[in-house]
Amino acid sequence: MVQHGVWLGILDYACGHGADCGAIQPAGICFNPNNIYNHASYAFDSYYVRMGRAFGSCYFGGTADIAVVAA
C-alpha cells in the first residue's frame, strides 16, 4: 500500500507540473470527496490529458493506470 506522504508528493508534482488542480482546492467543484485518492485521481487525469496523453505521462511511480471506457 502506498503511504499518505508518497501520495502527497506525487499529487504535488502533478499539480506543480501542468495539471489543473484548481477544482480540487477548498471550495473547488471537485474538492469533495476530500481525500488524497480522489484528489490524486483528478490531478493525474488532468496532467495526463494536458501532456497530450503522451507515453509515460501517466506513470506517477506506479500509482496510476490508464483506464479505457467503452462508449
Buried (B, 14 or more C-beta within 10 A) or exposed (E): EBEEEBBEEBBEBBBEEBBBBEBBEEEEEBBEEEEBEBBBBBBBBBBBBBBEEEEEBBEBEEBBEEEEEEE
